[in-house]
Amino acid sequence: MSHTFYPSTDSASNNLRVESLAALSATLTITDAVSPAQIGWEIVEDAVKKDKFPISRLLVRGFLCTPFLAYAAALSALLATQGWPTAAAGLIFPVGYIMLATLGLEMATGSFSVMPIGMYAGRIKPWRVVRNWTWTLLGNLAGGLFFAWLFWFSLTKGGTTAPSGVLITLAHLAEKKASYLEYGHLGWLAAVGMGVLCNWLVSLAPIMAKASRSVPGKVMLIWLPLSTFFALGFEHTVVNMFVFPVGILSGANVSLYDWWIWNQIPVTIGNIIGALAFNAGLWYYTHKDV
């Protein structure tokens, strides 16, 4: 005996089916965009998680972070060596941050905005913010020093050949980054300003990445502030933890004093101000109660 299916003519039953399908569709639909207020809440939760990291985790993740930035900086320098305009070469730089962010590593300049947001939300004590920054910076520095030596050692065949190509470009870059000393106290303040301009952008990367749920969306959003900062030549304390050591090893006319007093210290101060005032401060303040 055959059976033939006929659609129900019961309007109530049909309406129930339509409503059920609509509810199912709404459940399965994932909205990629995230509101600024929701971003702020998620950043607070990230800060709380970071606050619980033991010192060993901050050091190891900080150590592993800098080499990825160094790879990207070296790639940009190589492209400049091969004739690319420096601004165009800088547009490639975000590949380094995307790799380290995907791997869950720790970059101090990102924590300069993330951790204070947790503090402003009342979830983290100020001294814990300083703790996170200190150990992350030390890990970043160790990673930068190690990778700079490994990069120089490998390209010069253990120091048996003279630096050339990308190493010379990086040496010239280190000299340029130390040139603030030629302008005295105004040059030192300019280095602070270049740090502010840098991290107003860079510390947005972990914030803007929260605006999308998808990996392609996150990559695009990260690319915007990072490519802009590097192409404009602003000063990033973690990148400089690679550029100066490898530049000095490659013959740059820069001393340790020049590196730290005329770049690393003022740039770090500027990076903190840029993140703390504009992103963790003003941006978060405008959205925290929305």
Secondary structure in CASP SS format (residue, H / E / C, confidence):
PFRMAT SS
TARGET T0000
AUTHOR 0000-0000-0000
METHOD secondary structure of the structure
MODEL  1
M C 1.00
S C 1.00
H C 1.00
T C 1.00
F C 1.00
Y C 1.00
P C 1.00
S C 1.00
T C 1.00
D C 1.00
S H 1.00
A H 1.00
S H 1.00
N H 1.00
N H 1.00
L H 1.00
R H 1.00
V H 1.00
E H 1.00
S H 1.00
L H 1.00
A H 1.00
A H 1.00
L H 1.00
S H 1.00
A H 1.00
T H 1.00
L H 1.00
T C 1.00
I C 1.00
T C 1.00
D C 1.00
A E 1.00
V C 1.00
S C 1.00
P H 1.00
A H 1.00
Q H 1.00
I H 1.00
G H 1.00
W H 1.00
E H 1.00
I H 1.00
V H 1.00
E H 1.00
D H 1.00
A H 1.00
V H 1.00
K H 1.00
K H 1.00
D H 1.00
K C 1.00
F C 1.00
P C 1.00
I H 1.00
S H 1.00
R H 1.00
L H 1.00
L H 1.00
V H 1.00
R H 1.00
G H 1.00
F H 1.00
L H 1.00
C H 1.00
T H 1.00
P H 1.00
F H 1.00
L H 1.00
A H 1.00
Y H 1.00
A H 1.00
A H 1.00
A H 1.00
L H 1.00
S H 1.00
A H 1.00
L H 1.00
L H 1.00
A H 1.00
T H 1.00
Q C 1.00
G C 1.00
W C 1.00
P C 1.00
T H 1.00
A H 1.00
A H 1.00
A H 1.00
G H 1.00
L C 1.00
I C 1.00
F C 1.00
P H 1.00
V H 1.00
G H 1.00
Y H 1.00
I H 1.00
M H 1.00
L H 1.00
A H 1.00
T H 1.00
L C 1.00
G C 1.00
L C 1.00
E C 1.00
M C 1.00
A H 1.00
T H 1.00
G H 1.00
S H 1.00
F H 1.00
S H 1.00
V H 1.00
M H 1.00
P H 1.00
I H 1.00
G H 1.00
M H 1.00
Y H 1.00
A C 1.00
G C 1.00
R C 1.00
I C 1.00
K C 1.00
P H 1.00
W H 1.00
R H 1.00
V H 1.00
V H 1.00
R H 1.00
N H 1.00
W H 1.00
T H 1.00
W H 1.00
T H 1.00
L H 1.00
L H 1.00
G H 1.00
N H 1.00
L H 1.00
A H 1.00
G H 1.00
G H 1.00
L H 1.00
F H 1.00
F H 1.00
A H 1.00
W H 1.00
L H 1.00
F H 1.00
W H 1.00
F H 1.00
S H 1.00
L H 1.00
T C 1.00
K C 1.00
G C 1.00
G C 1.00
T C 1.00
T C 1.00
A C 1.00
P C 1.00
S C 1.00
G C 1.00
V H 1.00
L H 1.00
I H 1.00
T H 1.00
L H 1.00
A H 1.00
H H 1.00
L H 1.00
A H 1.00
E H 1.00
K H 1.00
K H 1.00
A C 1.00
S H 1.00
Y H 1.00
L H 1.00
E H 1.00
Y H 1.00
G H 1.00
H H 1.00
L H 1.00
G H 1.00
W H 1.00
L H 1.00
A H 1.00
A H 1.00
V H 1.00
G H 1.00
M H 1.00
G H 1.00
V H 1.00
L H 1.00
C H 1.00
N H 1.00
W H 1.00
L H 1.00
V H 1.00
S C 1.00
L C 1.00
A H 1.00
P H 1.00
I H 1.00
M H 1.00
A H 1.00
K H 1.00
A H 1.00
S E 1.00
R C 1.00
S C 1.00
V H 1.00
P H 1.00
G H 1.00
K H 1.00
V H 1.00
M H 1.00
L H 1.00
I H 1.00
W H 1.00
L H 1.00
P H 1.00
L H 1.00
S H 1.00
T H 1.00
F H 1.00
F H 1.00
A H 1.00
L H 1.00
G C 1.00
F C 1.00
E C 1.00
H C 1.00
T H 1.00
V H 1.00
V H 1.00
N H 1.00
M H 1.00
F H 1.00
V H 1.00
F H 1.00
P H 1.00
V H 1.00
G H 1.00
I H 1.00
L H 1.00
S C 1.00
G C 1.00
A C 1.00
N C 1.00
V C 1.00
S C 1.00
L H 1.00
Y H 1.00
D H 1.00
W H 1.00
W H 1.00
I H 1.00
W H 1.00
N H 1.00
Q H 1.00
I H 1.00
P H 1.00
V H 1.00
T H 1.00
I H 1.00
G H 1.00
N H 1.00
I H 1.00
I H 1.00
G H 1.00
A H 1.00
L H 1.00
A H 1.00
F H 1.00
N H 1.00
A H 1.00
G H 1.00
L H 1.00
W H 1.00
Y H 1.00
Y H 1.00
T H 1.00
H H 1.00
K C 1.00
D C 1.00
V C 1.00
END
